[in-house]
Amino acid sequence: MKTKLRTAVTSFLLSIAGAVTLSGPALAEADYPTRAITLYVGYKAGGATDTVGRVVAKTLSRELGQPVNVVNRPGAGASMSVKQVSAMKPDGYSLVFNPSDAFTWNPLLNKSLNFTPDDFEYAGTITAYQYGMASPVDRPFNTMREFVDYARENPGLKFATLGPAANMVMEYIEKTEGIELSYVPVVGGSGMINMVMSGQADIALSGGIHVRFPDKVKLIGALTSDRHASNPGVPTFKEQGIPIATDVVTVLAAPKGTSPEIMEKLSKALFAATTDPDVLKMSETMSFPISYRNAADASAEMQAQWKLFKAMTETIGKTNN
């Protein structure tokens, strides 16, 4: 009888232990977050993406009830931070906030970036970059088509390049339009815009910083699907007969395997940022229009960008995937 009683008690205790073990992760997800979250940004402090990330981090902190600490991890066109976070524990406490091309362009061009968009869970997108081709105001061309014609007659014009993604766009144009440029590497948006404003570069791919200097820099083509609100008179690349369009957006992501419950909380917190006064003020001041996508739509956008950029890299013969 004692043996049977001991066995019954043991079985009961084991069943309780099992229930506690099984419910542990679920309880943790329900309580998430219970401590500070680290938000990695792939650029140095003070830049455009960092500024957006820090303003959004404040909203996330308010909505989630825990500090959201921004850590800058520059390198590889913002993709070093993406690579680092991809290998972190998928518990919702290590997130990355970067332009979408850091997930979808750069790994196609850099062999050391051994990740794809499938290696992440996406909470959503929040703002859009005003990607386009910028030039000093005194250059004798005002559109991409005029630039191409001028470049054919003047080989070796200087292109200020921020990295592999910018190179890919220009190499695609070189190959399809039959022109040849000189590439001048620069560091960050400030380095790029300074080269353009000083006249040391004839052209550069800008993410939107050109808007701040209308007296010294002009936009000659919008790389986005639609014309920029800040420069509605400038046609898109596609309107000018150059079949490229990409809508690069800021993305909040977590390592693959982060639970749907945690991602839903992050997505709701990100949506709250779309009506936050500080975020809206930043959006207007920096010409970063709000471009919110929920988790599902953000994931679909990342896959669409991956497909587009892979086709472009194959055209110029440089794909690594």
C-alpha positions in Angstrom: 0.0 0.0 0.0 2.8 2.4 0.9 4.5 1.6 -2.4 1.4 2.4 -4.3 0.8 5.6 -2.4 4.4 6.6 -3.0 4.0 5.9 -6.7 0.8 7.9 -6.9 2.4 10.9 -5.1 5.4 10.8 -7.4 3.2 10.6 -10.5 1.2 13.6 -9.2 4.3 15.7 -8.5 5.8 14.8 -11.9 2.6 15.9 -13.6 2.7 19.2 -11.8 6.3 19.7 -12.7 5.5 18.9 -16.3 2.6 21.4 -16.3 4.8 24.1 -14.9 7.5 23.3 -17.5 5.0 23.4 -20.4 3.4 26.6 -19.2 6.7 28.4 -18.5 7.3 29.8 -22.0 3.7 30.6 -22.5 3.6 32.5 -19.2 6.8 34.3 -20.2 5.3 35.4 -23.5 2.2 36.6 -21.8 4.2 38.7 -19.4 6.6 40.0 -22.1 8.5 42.1 -21.6 9.7 41.9 -18.1 13.1 43.6 -18.6 14.9 46.0 -20.9 14.9 45.4 -24.6 18.0 46.2 -26.8 17.3 47.7 -30.2 20.2 47.5 -32.6 20.6 50.2 -35.3 23.1 49.7 -38.1 24.4 53.2 -38.3 26.4 55.6 -36.1 24.5 57.8 -33.6 23.2 61.0 -35.1 22.3 59.8 -38.6 18.9 59.7 -40.1 18.1 56.0 -39.4 19.5 56.4 -35.8 17.3 59.4 -35.2 14.2 57.6 -36.4 15.1 54.6 -34.3 15.5 56.5 -31.1 12.2 58.4 -31.5 10.4 55.1 -32.3 12.2 53.4 -29.3 10.6 55.9 -26.9 7.2 55.0 -28.2 7.9 51.3 -27.9 9.2 51.7 -24.4 6.0 53.5 -23.4 3.7 51.0 -25.0 5.6 47.9 -23.7 6.3 49.2 -20.3 10.1 48.5 -20.3 13.1 50.5 -21.4 14.1 50.1 -25.1 17.8 50.9 -25.3 19.3 51.8 -28.7 22.7 50.3 -29.5 24.6 51.4 -32.6 26.3 48.6 -34.6 27.5 50.2 -37.9 29.1 48.2 -40.6 28.5 46.6 -44.0 25.9 49.1 -45.0 23.9 48.6 -41.7 23.9 44.9 -42.3 26.4 43.9 -39.7 23.8 44.7 -37.0 21.3 42.5 -38.9 23.8 39.6 -39.0 24.5 39.9 -35.3 20.8 39.9 -34.3 20.0 36.9 -36.6 22.2 34.8 -34.3 20.7 36.1 -31.0 18.2 34.3 -28.8 14.7 34.7 -30.2 13.2 35.9 -26.9 12.1 39.4 -28.0 14.8 41.1 -26.1 17.2 41.6 -29.0 15.6 43.5 -31.9 17.0 45.3 -35.0 15.8 48.5 -36.6 17.2 49.2 -40.0 16.3 50.1 -43.6 14.9 47.2 -45.5 17.7 47.0 -47.9 20.0 46.0 -45.1 18.0 42.7 -45.1 17.3 42.4 -48.8 20.1 44.1 -50.9 23.4 43.8 -49.0 23.4 40.0 -48.5 23.1 39.6 -52.2 26.3 41.5 -52.7 28.4 40.6 -49.7 29.4 37.0 -49.1 30.1 37.5 -45.4 26.4 38.4 -44.8 25.1 34.8 -44.6 21.5 35.6 -44.0 18.3 36.1 -46.0 15.0 37.8 -45.1 13.7 34.4 -44.0 16.0 34.5 -41.0 13.8 37.1 -39.2 10.3 37.8 -37.9 9.0 41.2 -38.8 6.9 43.4 -36.5 6.3 45.9 -39.3 7.6 49.0 -41.0 7.2 52.6 -39.9 8.8 55.2 -42.2 9.9 55.4 -45.9 13.2 56.7 -47.3 13.0 59.2 -50.1 15.5 57.3 -52.3 16.5 59.1 -55.4 19.4 60.3 -57.5 20.8 63.7 -56.3 23.3 66.1 -58.0 24.8 69.5 -57.4 22.5 72.2 -58.6 25.0 73.6 -61.1 25.2 70.3 -63.2 23.9 70.6 -66.8 21.2 68.0 -66.3 17.9 68.0 -64.4 16.6 64.5 -65.0 18.0 61.0 -65.1 17.4 60.8 -68.8 19.4 64.0 -69.3 22.1 62.7 -67.0 22.4 59.5 -69.0 22.8 61.5 -72.2 25.4 63.7 -70.6 27.3 60.7 -69.2 27.6 59.1 -72.6 29.3 62.2 -73.9 31.4 62.6 -70.7 32.7 59.2 -69.4 34.0 59.1 -65.9 31.6 61.3 -64.1 31.9 60.9 -60.4 29.4 58.9 -58.4 29.6 59.2 -54.6 28.7 55.7 -53.3 27.7 54.7 -49.8 28.2 51.0 -50.5 27.2 47.8 -52.3 23.5 48.6 -52.6 24.2 52.0 -54.2 26.8 50.4 -56.4 24.2 47.9 -57.6 21.8 50.6 -58.7 24.4 52.5 -60.6 26.0 49.4 -62.2 22.6 48.3 -63.4 22.1 51.8 -65.0 25.6 51.6 -66.5 25.0 48.2 -68.0 21.5 48.9 -69.4 22.2 52.5 -70.5 25.7 52.0 -71.8 27.5 54.6 -69.7 30.7 54.5 -67.5 31.2 56.3 -64.2 34.0 56.7 -61.6 33.0 55.5 -58.1 34.0 57.6 -55.1 33.4 55.8 -51.8 32.0 57.9 -48.9 31.0 57.1 -45.3 27.5 57.8 -44.3 24.8 60.2 -45.5 26.8 63.2 -44.3 29.9 62.1 -46.2 27.8 61.6 -49.3 25.9 64.9 -49.2 29.1 66.9 -48.5 30.7 65.4 -51.6 27.7 66.5 -53.7 27.3 70.0 -52.2 31.1 70.7 -52.6 30.9 69.6 -56.3 33.4 66.8 -55.8 30.7 64.3 -57.0 28.4 64.7 -60.0 25.8 62.4 -58.7 24.8 60.2 -55.7 22.1 57.9 -54.5 20.4 59.6 -51.5 18.0 58.3 -49.0 16.4 61.7 -48.3 19.1 63.9 -46.8 19.2 65.9 -50.1 15.8 67.5 -49.0 17.6 69.5 -46.4 19.8 71.4 -48.9 17.5 72.6 -51.7 19.8 75.5 -52.6 22.8 73.2 -53.2 21.4 69.8 -54.2 18.7 68.8 -56.7 16.8 65.6 -57.2 16.9 64.3 -60.8 15.0 61.1 -60.3 12.9 59.3 -57.7 13.8 55.7 -57.1 10.6 55.0 -55.4 7.3 53.7 -56.9 5.7 57.1 -56.6 7.0 60.7 -56.8 8.3 62.2 -53.6 6.0 64.4 -51.6 8.9 66.8 -51.1 9.7 66.9 -54.8 6.4 66.2 -56.7 7.7 67.7 -59.9 10.6 65.2 -60.3 9.6 62.1 -62.2 10.4 58.6 -61.0 13.0 56.4 -62.6 10.3 54.3 -64.3 8.6 57.5 -65.7 12.0 58.3 -67.2 12.3 54.9 -68.9 14.6 53.3 -66.3 12.8 50.2 -65.0 13.8 50.4 -61.4 11.6 51.1 -58.4 12.2 50.3 -54.7 10.5 51.5 -51.6 13.1 51.2 -48.9 11.5 51.4 -45.4 12.5 51.2 -41.8 11.9 47.8 -40.4 11.5 46.4 -36.9 12.6 42.8 -36.8 13.5 40.0 -34.4 15.4 36.7 -34.8 13.6 33.8 -36.5 11.7 31.8 -34.1 10.5 34.7 -31.9 7.0 33.7 -30.8 3.9 35.0 -32.6 2.6 36.4 -29.2 5.7 38.5 -28.8 5.7 39.7 -32.4 2.0 40.7 -32.1 2.9 42.9 -29.0 5.8 44.5 -30.9 3.6 45.1 -34.0 0.9 46.8 -31.9 3.5 48.9 -30.2 5.0 49.9 -33.6 1.5 50.8 -34.8 1.1 53.1 -31.9 4.2 55.0 -33.1 2.3 56.1 -36.2 0.2 58.5 -34.2 2.9 59.5 -31.6 3.4 63.3 -31.8 7.2 63.0 -31.5 7.3 60.5 -34.4 5.0 62.6 -36.5 7.2 65.7 -35.9 10.3 63.8 -36.8 8.7 62.4 -39.9 7.8 65.9 -41.1 11.1 67.6 -40.1 13.3 64.9 -41.7 11.0 64.2 -44.7 10.6 60.6 -43.7 6.9 59.9 -44.5 5.0 57.4 -42.4 4.8 54.1 -44.2 3.3 51.6 -41.8 2.9 47.9 -42.6 1.8 45.3 -40.1 3.7 42.1 -39.6 2.2 40.1 -42.5 2.5 43.0 -45.0 6.1 43.8 -43.9 7.1 40.1 -44.4 5.5 40.2 -47.9 7.3 43.4 -48.7 10.7 42.0 -47.7 10.2 39.0 -49.9 9.2 41.2 -52.8 12.3 43.3 -52.4 14.5 40.2 -52.2 13.1 39.0 -55.5 13.6 42.4 -57.2 17.1 42.9 -56.0 18.1 39.3 -56.8 17.0 39.9 -60.4 19.0 43.1 -60.5 22.2 41.5 -59.2 21.8 38.7 -61.7 21.5 41.3 -64.5 24.9 42.8 -63.5 26.4 39.4 -62.7 27.1 39.9 -59.0 24.7 37.8 -57.0 26.0 35.8 -54.1 22.8 33.8 -53.5 
